[in-house]
């Protein structure tokens, strides 16, 4: 599966088979994690065969995770942009996992105690992402009307493609609480200021860049 196929086919999956992530697959994931950590300064780790993080009552009865014993602990040094960076690079890892045949689900409410084990002082776990072999491939999330997200009238193709790709991004509660404004080749993304909104901002930014092409525009705050 290539990246374009991964973007189209990746959906949240909460119910997993009992098949173990073997050492060869784990090595592929670790290689990508190492590259991401070196580039970003984050401290993402792969945790295998650990049932406690997704074992709370909320996950069993409300969110309904099952056999979620593997996950990415997405952490980093405390900073103003930590949540956004975790969203951006976490989604890069999510799509990589999809390309090699795995399924994932972002989970803000997973046990911080378990996911934070081994972190250095000054580092914080932001979110965990379950990973494994899904019982199914999930279902596409519902989309807002695209005109609620951006004005595409007379917009260049790269901007249209960027917005379309952003609409495929996972967001908390599938709210898609983002908008894009364009001034020539300068793009402003408008989101909220909550922890979840900041994570979503990073995820959606990554998707927009994949669709639009990073060389075609610049972000403005």
Helices and strands as residue ranges (DSSP letters): H 3-9, H 23-40, E 45-47, H 57-61, E 71-77, H 82-99, E 103-107, H 112-115, E 123-132, G 146-148, H 157-166, G 172-174, E 179-183, E 186-190, H 195-212, G 214-216, E 218-220
